[in-house]
């Protein structure tokens, strides 16, 4: 290294530096210096180096309480004096955990210093040294609340495991410590590390452990299954679950394992197995009479409308105070019953949609009779969602959604009053993904769903996390989110669901990604979506259910590509399905209504003329509940109808209203569409100056949306008119 006067900067020879044996020299110098320290200080160096780069005060306190390491603090002070270590202040935030992250930490000044200190221990003695440290810490920590201090204790014992496993009692003690560390990791949402500790704990259990240590075996197997599932290892989770189902002594001990199993079934696209398992468990929990009476095949003879009317009347005008005043049945069974009914409702959506409302009514009935818990509130949310999502004939689409939306808001408000952090991801998926967009701005729903994804992952509830992610992309796409951003988010979500082996969510994200790429550049960037075209092929219930989403996306793609007849084809296929939800119906009626005017230019049939009129009726009704989400769509359909019928003055004002409403509601894609259609309208009536102005506005909107395809199309229109940007 030298300074170059000619270049006026420092220069160096990287190859010469690389060739130097600097690391060994540094370690040799440090080791020599450390060997000159007193035996007490060298002992402190050895101990601290075993804990990595630093050691927390909580561990020092435990070591100080032993005879062997009672002088460790003096040794640390000397190491600071010798500049081998420094102290770092901990978090001063108050904590209920006596062994929280607050307090000092002693750290080596450099990782090479720690490496040199660790080299003071002979290689063949290291495992035993770690084991001895672990045993000393374990002996002084019995009966104490360890908090984060459990990790260094367990790590020391695990490192020298073969040296300490001399008796069955020590095996059980080590297993219990690993369990404590695993539980702590789960609380911190570190499921990968948790699974490592729990797997180690299971390996320590002796033979016949279910007979001698039943509760420990049950807890270890379940947490091992849960952490494996949360990490995406479904096979390992299933193995642990099967052991519980075989060895568990009663349904109460097996219920959590069954619930994890149905989650795994759903993720693997085994919805039928999930549904049948829910039926089996609910029957064992005492619900056999209801299941036999109310849920026969096809619900034959059951008057669902009267059932809904009865439940709605019972819930009418209920306040938070009145709901909370209902005496809560604290029995474990009722909580488990509500949890399984809640999951069964979601599974039935794919497998047996005709039983969704009867199940939801049962959950409402149990809530009013047994009191409000977090799982009963999920029942209220799902009842509200079922009412909003009911498949309806187009003449009934204007049905009232305000009442179920208000009930859902009540349930969300009540969730804030009880501890419900473990189900918040599922609550957000139901409320913001299936209900709120009928009354609240669709963009805000997308943001809350993104938070639901994070909450679900942090709780290990990947089922809810991935459904939140699905609806986040779905609503953001419908709401005009930036396409490049949506593509990045879809790719991220897809990578996560693939890591966890969630086949159902993977199918949805592949559809979303294909549509987004088509909207950006007609799919020119489509490199890995070949499988998206086969997504709804198959005979399973899930495949048939996904046909709705596939036809919706094909219709959406066809509309923006300008293929009116193709859009019409997919819309008809979609509307023929009995499973189509109300929101998808509303959105697709809008695009179908707009595209129908293109077909009317070539063929004037009474059926085609009815399409936009029926869309206007449905969307006017929806706009009564949410002007934000639907007002612009009504104005644009009315503008197109007025232009088609030659009422040009009306059309002029309605196009302006559609543009203003779209801009006000931040639907940049539909603002661009309104400007584009206004441009064609003014071109048709001969006002080319205004046509150019509106086409330029449309180009700007489409560019902001991120659609290169639409920008190119508008650019061609501008070239035809002989104008550019004005």
N, C-alpha and C positions, 0 to 999 in steps of 0.2 A: 504494500500500500504506500503510495507516494503522491505528492502534489505536483501536477504538471503546470509549470509557469506558462508554457506555450498555449495549452488548452484552458488554463485558468480554472481547473477543477481537479478533484482527487481522482486518481486512476488506480486500478488494481488488476491483478492477474487471477481470474476466477479458477483456472485450471490448477494453478499452483496452490491456491488456497484449499481447493478440494482435495488435493493430493496430500496435504499436511495431516498428520495424525493428532489433530487438536483434541478430539474427544478423549482419547486415552490419556493424553498429557494432563488434561484438566482433572480427570478422575484420579489419576495418580497423585497429583498435587494435593487435591482435596483429601484423599485417603490418608496421605502422609501427615497432613495437618491435623486430621481428626484423631489419628493414632497417638498423637502427643497429648491429647486431652486426658483428664482423669477418668478412671474406670466408671465412676458415677455418671459423668457426662456422656461417655461413650454408650453406656447402657441406655440413657435417655434418647440418644440418637437412634439406636437400634429400635427401641420401642416406637418412637414417633414415625420412623420410616416405614414400619409395618402398616401404618394407616394411610399411606399414600402421600400426597403433597402437603397435607395438613392434618391437624388433630383438633377436635372441638373441645371446649372447656368442660362439657358434660362428661366426656370420656376421661379427661384429666381428673375430674372430681372422683370418679369411680376408682381410678388407679391409685389416687392419693389415699384412698381409704384402705389400701392393702399394705401389709408389712413390707412386701417385696419392692413396691414402687412408691413408698411414702414420701420420698425426697424428689419426686419427679419435677415438681415446680421449681426447686432450686436448680436442677439441671437445665430446665428450659430457660431460666433467667441467664445462666451462663452461656447458653447457645445464642441467645439474643446479643449478649455482650460480645461474643466472638463473630457476630454478623452472619451466622448460619441460618438464623430464623428471625421472623418478625411476627408481631401480633396484629390481628385485624379485628376491629370492633364488630360485634354482631348486630343483628336487627333489633332496634330498641322498641319495636311495636309490641304492645302487651299481648300476651297469649295465654289461653287457658291451659296450654300444655306446659308442664313444668320443665320438660326437656325440649323446648322449641329451639328454633335457630338463633335465638338471642344468646348473648354471651360471646366471649372472645374465641378466636381461632388462632392457633399457632401454625404458621406456614413456613416452609423452606423458601429461602430467597430465590432459588432457581431449581429446576427439576434435576440438574446435574448434582446439586448438593444432596438432594434426596437419594439419588442413585448411589452416590458415594457412601452415604450413611447406611444404605441397605446392604452395600457390599461388605460392611463390617461383620455381618452375620454369614457364617460359612454356608455354602450352598446346600450341603447335606443336612444342615440343622434348621433350615428356614421353616419347613412344615411344622416341626415340633415347636419352634419358637412361636409361630402363629397360634398353634393349638394351646400352648401354655398361656398365652395372653388371653385367648378367648375364655379359657376355664377360669382364670383369675377374675376376669370381668364378670363372668356369669355368676361366680360365687358371691360377689359383693352386690350384685344387682337384683338378686332374688327378692320378689315382693315389692320392687320399686316400679314406679311408672317411668319407663325408659324413654318413650317418645322416639326421636330420631337417633338416640344413642343405641338403639337396638341394632342398627345396621353395622357399625364397626364391630360390635360384639359377635354377631352372627357371621360376619365376613371372616373374622379371625378363626372361629371354630370351624367353619366350612373349609378354610384353606388347609387346616391340619386335621381334617375329619378322621382319617384312618388312625391317628394317634390317640383320639379321645373316645372312640366308640368301643369301650371295653365292657360295658354292661347295658342291658336293655333299658335301665332307668336313664342312662346318659343319652341313649338313642331317642327316647321320648322327650327328654329335656331339650335336646338339640332340635327335634322336630317342632316342638312348641315355640322355640325361639324363631325358627324359620317361618312358622305360621304368623307370629307377631310381626315379623318384618314384611311378609307378604301382604298382610292386612294393611299395614302402614303405607305400602306402595300403592295398593288399590285406592286408598283414601286420597293419595296424591295423583291419581290417574296414570301412574306408571305401571301399566299392566304387564309389559314385557318383563321388567325386573321382578314384579310380583310373581309371575309365573315361574321364573328361575328359582326363587326362594321356595315356592310351594312344591315344585317338582322335587327339589332337594328334600323337603320335609317328608313327602310321600315315600321317597327312597329309604328314609330312616325308620319307617314304621315296621315293627317286627311282624312275624306271621300271626294270624288270628287276632289282628289288631281290632277288627270290628267287634269282637267279643270282649276284649279287655279294655279298649279305649274307643268306645262307640262314638261319642260326641266329637272327639278329636278327628277321627277318621271321616265322619260326616262333613265336618267343616272344611277339612283339608281337600277332600275330593270335590266339594262344590266350588270352593274358591279357585281351585286349580282349573276346573272346567270353565268357570266364568272368565278368569284371566286369559286362558287359552282362546276362548271365543272372542274376547275383546281384542286379541292380537291377530285374529284371522285364522287361527288354527282350529278349524271345526272338527277335524278328525280326533285330535287330542281331547277336545272338549267332550265329544260324544263318548269316548272311552271312559272318562271319569264319570259322566252322567250314567252310563250303563251300570257301572259298579254301584252307584247310589241306588238305582232302581232295583238292583238285585239284592243289596244288603240292607236297605232301609227297612225299618221295622213297621212304619205306618205311613199313611198318605200325607200326614202333616210334615213328616221328615223328607218326603220325596217331592213335595209340591214345587219347591224352587228349582229342583233338577228338571222336573217336567216342563216348567216354564222356559228354562234355558233350551230344552230340547225342541220345543215348538218354534222358538226363534231360529234355531239352526235349520229346522225343516223349511221354514219360510225363505230363509236366505238361499237355500239350495234349490229353490223352485219346487219343493215338495209340499205344496199348499194343502193337498188332500190329506197327507199324513199329519200335518199340523192341525187341520180341522178335526180329524178323527181323534187325535190325541187330546185335544181340548174337550171333546165330548166325553171321552173316557174319564178324564180327571174330574170334570164337573159332576159326572154321575157319582163318582166315588166321594165327592164333597157334599152330596145330598141333594143335587139338582136333578136327579133322574126323573122325577114326576113331571117337572116343567118340560124337560127335554122331550119326553115321550108324548106329552100332551100338545105342546105348542110348536115343536119342530119336527113334525113328520116329514117324509119326503115331499118336497114341493109345498109344504105348508097348506095342504089341501083343506079347504073348508074353513080356513081361519080368516076371520074378518079383520084384516090389518087396519083399514081405515078407522074402524070403531076402536080398535086397540090404541091407535095413535091419538084419536080424539080424547079418549079417557085419560091417557098419560098427560096430554097437553093441558087438559082441564085441571088436573091435579097440580101441575106446575105453574099454572097461571098466576101472575102477580106475586110470585114468591120473592121475598127479599132475602138479602144476605143473612140478616138476623134470624128470620124464620127458618132458613135452611140450617144454620148453625145450631138452632135451638132443638133440632131433632136429636133425641138421645142416641148416642153412638153405641152400636154393638161391638164391643172390643174383641170378640172371638176371632181367632186366627182364620177360621174357615171362611167367614164372610169376606175378609180381606182377600183371601185367595180366590174365592168365587168371583169377586168383582174383577180381579186381575185377569183371570182366564176368560171371562166373558168379554172384557175389553179387547184382549188379543184376538179372540175368536171372531169378533166383529170385523176386524181388519182382514183376517184370513178369509172369512166368508165373502168379502167383496170380490175376491178372485175365484172362489170355489162355488159358492152358493148364495148369490146376492139376494135371493128371495127371503132368506132368514135374517138378514141384517136388522131390519126394523123390529121384528119380534124380540131379538136378543137385546137390542137397545131399550125396548120397552121394559124388559125384565130388569135391566140395570137401573132404570128410573124407579121401578117399583121397589127394588131392594134399597135404593137410596132413601126413598121416602119412609121406608119402614125401619131401616137399620141405622140411619144417620149418615152424615157427610164425612167421608174420608178422601184421601187423595185418589184412590181408585174409583170411588163412587163418582167423584167429580169428572174423571175420565169418561165415565158412563154418560154423564150429562152432555159432555162435549161430543161424544160419538152419536148420541141421540140427535143432537142439533145438526151434526154433519149429515146424518142419514136423511133428515127431513130436507136439508138443502140439496143433497146430491141425488135425490130420488129421480129415477128415469121417468120422464113424462112425455106424453104426446105433445105435439107442438101447440095444440089448442090449450094445454094446461100449463105451459111454461111460464105464464105470468103469475104463477101462484105466489103467495106471500112468503117471504123469507125473513121478514123483520123479526117475527116471534122467535124462531130458532136462533137467529143471530143474537138477540137480546139474552136468551138463555145461555148461549155460549159465553157471552161477556160476563154473565153472572158466575159461571163456573170458573173462568179465568181469574176473576176477582177473588173468589173464595180460595183458589189455590195459593194466592198470596198470603192468606191468613193461616195456613198450615204448612208444615215442613213437607216440601214436595220436590226438592232439588233433583231427586233420582228419576223423576218422571217428567221433568220440565221439557225435555226434548220431544217426548211423545205428545205432550199437551200442545206444544207449538206446532208440531206436524199436523195435528187434527185441526186446531183453531185457525192458524194462519195459512195452512195449505188447502183446507177444504171449506172453510166457513167465512173468514174475515173479508175475503176479496169481494163478497157480495155487498159489503157496506163500507169498507175502508179502502183507501188508495192501494192499488195493487203493488206499487213499488215498495211501500212500507212493509207489506206482507213478505215480500222477498227478503228484505233485510232481517226481519225477525226469524225467518226460516234459516238464514245463514247462522244466526246465533243458536238456533235449535240444533243445528248440525254440530256445532262446537260443544254444546251442553251434552248432547247424546254421546259423543266420543269420550268426553271427560268422565262420564259415568259408566262407560263400558257398554252403553246401550246402542250398539251399532245399527240395530234394526231401525230405531227412531231417527238416528243421525242420518242414515242414508235416505229415508223417506223425506226428511227435511231438505236434504240436498236436492233430491229429485224435484220437489215442488219449488224450491228456490230457483232452479234453472227454468222450470216450466213457466212460473209466473213472471220471471224476469224477461223471458223471451216474449211472452204475450204483452208485457208492459213496455216493450221497446228498449230494453237494456242494450248497451253497446255490444255489438256482436263479437268483436275481438276479445273483449273482457269475458263475455259468456263462454267463448271457446276455450279460453285459458282455464276458467273455473270448471267447465265440463271435463277438460282433460285431467285436472287435479282430482276432481271427484271420482272420475273413472279409474284413475290409478289407485285410489284408496280402496274402492269397492273390489277391484281386482285383487289387491293385496289380501283382502278379507274373504275372498271367494264368494261374494254375494252375487249370485247369478241374476236374480230379479232386478236389482238396481243396475247392474251392468247393462242389461237390455235397454232400460229406459235411457241411460246416459248415451248409449250408442245411437239411439234414435234422435236425442236432442242434438248430439254433435253433428250428425248427418244433416239435420235441418239447418243448423247454424252455418255450416260450411256451404250449403246450397245458397243461403241468403247472402253470404259474403261474396262468393265468386262462382256461383253455379256448381259448387262442388269440385272446382279445379284443384283445391288443396286436399281433397278427400283421398287419403292414402291408406287408411286402415279400417274403413267402415264397410268392407265388402259383406261382412256378416250381418249388417243392419237390415238388409233386404229379406233375410230369412228369420227375423226376430219373432214374428207372430205365426210361423209355420209350426204345425204340430197339433196333436189332439188333446193335450192337457187343458184343464180349465184355465190355467195361467196364460197359456198361449192364446186361447180364445179371448180372454179378458184383455190382453195386450193388443188385440186387433183394433180395439177402440183407439188406443194411442197411436198405432201405426197409421190407421186411416186418417186420423186427425192431422198427423204430420205430413202425410202425402198430400192431403188437401191444402194445407198451409203452404207447402213448397210449390205446388202447382199454381196457386193463386199468385204468389210473388214472382214466379217465372213467367206469368202471363198466359198460362194454359187454362183457359176458362172451362173448356169441355172436360179436361182431365180433373180439374178441381170439382166440377159438378159430379163426376163419376165417384170420386172418393167421398164426397159429402153424402151422396145417396147411400153408399155402403155404410157410412158411419151412422146415419140416422136410422138405418134399418136394425142396428144393434140395440138390444134391450138394455145394455149395460152403460150406455152413454150417460155421463154425468151432466148436470144442469149447466155448469160453467163452460165445459167444452161445447155444449150445444149452443149456448149464447154466442161464444166467440166464433164458432164456425158458421152460424147463421149470418153473422155480419159479413164475413168474407164471401160466403155463398151469395148473399144478396148483391154485393158489389159486382162479383164476376158474372152474375146473371145478365147484367145490362150488356156485356160484351156478346153473349149468346143471343140476346134479343135483337141485336143488329142484323143477325143472319136468319133467325127464325122467330116469328112472333106467335107463341102458343100461350094458351090460357094458363098452363102450368108454370111456365117460365115467368109470366107476369105476376103470379101470386108469390113467388119466392121473395122478392124484396119487400112486398107489403107485409107478409107474415113476419119477416125479420124485424121490420120497423115496430110492429105490435109488440113482439117479445122484448126488444131492446128498450122500448119506451117504459115497459113495466119494470125492467131491471134498473133503469135510470132513476126510478122513484126511490129505490133503496140506495143507489150510488150514482149520483150525477158525475162524479169524478171519473168513474170507470166506463160509463156507457153513453153519456150525453153526446160526446163527439161522434160516436158511431151512428147515433140516431140522425144527427144533423147531416152527416155525409150520405147516408142512404136516402134521406129526403131530398138532398141536393141532386143526387143522381136520378132519382125518380122525376123530379121537376124538370131537369134537363132533358130526360128521355121523352117527357110528354110535351116539351116545347114551352114550358112556363119559365122563360129565361130570367125574368126579374126575380122570381122566387128562388131560382137556382143560384143566382148571383149572391143573394144575401145568405142562403143556406151554406154555400161553399165557404163564405167568409166566417160564418158561425162555427163550422166544422174545424176550420184552421185554428181559430181562436181557442175553441174548447180543447183541441188536441194539444196546443201549446201550453194552455193553462194546466192540463193534467199530465204534462211531461211525456206524452206519447209521441216521441219524435218520429217514429216510423209511420204512424197514422197521420201526423201533421204533413209529412212528406207525401203520403198517399193523397191526402185532401188537396194539397197544392198541385200534384200531378193531374188529378182528375179535373180540377178547376182549369188547369192549362188546356186540357183536351176540350173542355166545355167552351172556353173562349175561342179556341182555334176553330171549333165547329161553327160558332156564330160569327166568325170573321174578325174578331178583335185580337189580332196577332200581337199587338204591343202588350196587352195584358197577359196573353198566353205565354209570351216570352218571360214576363216577370214571374208568373207562377211556376213555370218550369225551372227557372233559376232558383226559386225558393225550395222547390222539391229537391233539386240537386244538392243544395246545402244541407237540407234535413237528412237525406239519405247518406251523405258523406259523414255527418255526425253520428248516424246510426251505425255506420261501418259497413254498409252494403256496396261493395264495388260494382256488383251486378246492376243494381238500380241506378247508380251514378252513370255507368256506361250507357244504360238505356235512355236516361234523360239527356245525356250529351248528344246522342243520335237524334233525338227530337229537336234539340236546339239547332243542330246542323241542318236538319230538314227545313226548319223555319228560316234558316239563313241568319241566325243570330247567335251570339255568344253571351257571356256574362255582361249584363247591362250595368 
